[in-house]
Amino acid sequence: MSQVKELVANRKYSLSQDKMPLFNALVNYAKQDVTPFDVPGHKMGSRMNPLKSILGDMALRMDVNSMKELDLLSHPQSVIKEAQDLAAAAFGAKQAYFLVNGTTVGIQAMIMATCKPGDTLLVPRNGHKSVMDGIILSGARPVFIQPEVDYHFGVSHGVSVKNVEKAINENPNAKALLITYPTYFGAMSNLEKICQLAHEQEITVIVDSAHGAHLPFISEDILDPISAGADVVTISMHKTGGSMTQSSILLLQNNRVAPEAIQKNLSLLQSTSANYLLLSSLDVARREMVLYGNERYLRLKPIVERAIIDIESNSRYEVLKSHYLEKHFDQSYDWSKLVIRVNGIGLTGFEVYSILKAEYGIQMELAEGYVVMAVISTSDTESSIRKLVRALKDIEEKYGEKTVLMSTNVTANQVNKLILSPREAFYAEQETVDIYNAVGRISADTLMIYPPGIPLVIPGELISDDAVKQYHYYRQTLGTVLSEAKEANHITVVKENE
Ligand SMILES: Cc1ncc(COP(=O)(O)O)c(C=O)c1O
């Protein structure tokens, strides 16, 4: 059992995990009779307006700026430091840094703290947009590792140990290796083994755990990234850890990355006016997870297992499961991601996603060509999960067709050629062209489907025919495709004379 798991299982956390130093300091301040001559200019919500009437008095009284009694995020010395130390202990890390621009800023800072311009970063090609942006900001030279593609569910999973080993052998001087753990769809590569391979070559392991804030608390057989040996990890507490949107935590485990480098890069990237509602929500969420997270997940597990059986019985739906991932991809699975393959009933994931919202008031996390995905968190109940099961059964009965829907574009596994570094392309002279005339041009743009925010094309890559076909597929099937270009169906490319 990992160190953190042991702490959770045996309730060996020190009593101090019951404390919320930052949240309590903020509440105390908000309750004081203060006449504010500092910003924010709403002055603790002194004037009634729609924001105050909906959010309530305390929300605006707690929306204050840094000051002596509330500490400073860039130089934490009192209540923020105490709250960060508690978070570090909760996740088994040496140090924790609170973030107010999501895991996005954590990923950018982790890359910038480990890679200087020209340094090699090994990175899965299905990394999030923030990974590609971190590469642009740092000037790192990316070497892409192809993820495992699942043609049956139409999604990609984590990278295999074999592909990581090959990348390390071919790039022994790489400075860092970035792993997404778990992926958006809940797959987890063998991170322990990967860390061991990377560390043998003195390569720092960075983990994008945007979807893994709950991992230390979910169950004994799921390994969290710190316990697996990662050097530096960012978790979106706001996604599965219970804090407010945009609040994340960067966790530093050992001496491979200097704490000063992390702090310096975070200060460079983050606002000097960090939002205290977000910061204090991290304090509250950490306490809840430590005190109640494990017991809530234990209660949810049989409910989710029952739901999977019911979704699949007498049905052409199929749910992604642990043994499937282990058997076909040698990866483990985070059961709190309910990935339901719906193309068996002749509909795309996008169609089922829209029907669930329009007819049943159910908001799924995302859709892909073949699947819809629900995130199960400790705030779910048997009744919310049963509602989803009933709606899926109803949809199959009402709209289901006999034919299985398949499209080669769902799983197009194109490898775009990288011609310029993402940073060179980002700063090159650019023009905007019709995407259907862009094959063979070098992209200056990130073309991505959102969610999940995984780019089809990144700056510096040659735009391939397959990428354009995939773009077309997503447009037709109602997926949301984003690019930097203002006009629809356009993409920003590097000017030809560059
Ligand atoms: C895999 C992955 N990494 C990073 C991020 C960015 O996280 P955040 O939204 O906390 O900035 C996301 C967001 O969806 C993501 O899916």
The ligand as an SDF file (V2000), in Angstrom:
LIG
                    3D

 16 16  0  0  0  0  0  0  0  0999 V2000
   -5.8050   16.5970  -19.2430 C   0  0  0  0  0  0  0  0  0  0  0  0
   -5.9820   18.0220  -18.7960 C   0  0  0  0  0  0  0  0  0  0  0  0
   -4.9120   18.7060  -18.3810 N   0  0  0  0  0  0  0  0  0  0  0  0
   -5.0080   19.9880  -17.9680 C   0  0  0  0  0  0  0  0  0  0  0  0
   -6.2190   20.6500  -17.9640 C   0  0  0  0  0  0  0  0  0  0  0  0
   -6.2820   22.0710  -17.5080 C   0  0  0  0  0  0  0  0  0  0  0  0
   -6.8380   22.0950  -16.2300 O   0  0  0  0  0  0  0  0  0  0  0  0
   -7.5710   23.3910  -15.6400 P   0  0  0  0  0  0  0  0  0  0  0  0
   -8.9230   23.4360  -16.2490 O   0  0  0  0  0  0  0  0  0  0  0  0
   -7.6070   23.1070  -14.1610 O   0  0  0  0  0  0  0  0  0  0  0  0
   -6.7520   24.5720  -15.9800 O   0  0  0  0  0  0  0  0  0  0  0  0
   -7.3630   19.9640  -18.3890 C   0  0  0  0  0  0  0  0  0  0  0  0
   -8.6710   20.6440  -18.4070 C   0  0  0  0  0  0  0  0  0  0  0  0
   -9.6750   20.1210  -18.7790 O   0  0  0  0  0  0  0  0  0  0  0  0
   -7.2400   18.6220  -18.8350 C   0  0  0  0  0  0  0  0  0  0  0  0
   -8.3010   17.9460  -19.2780 O   0  0  0  0  0  0  0  0  0  0  0  0
  1  2  1  0
  2  3  1  0
  2 15  2  0
  3  4  2  0
  4  5  1  0
  5  6  1  0
  5 12  2  0
  6  7  1  0
  7  8  1  0
  8  9  2  0
  8 10  1  0
  8 11  1  0
 12 13  1  0
 12 15  1  0
 13 14  2  0
 15 16  1  0
M  END
$$$$
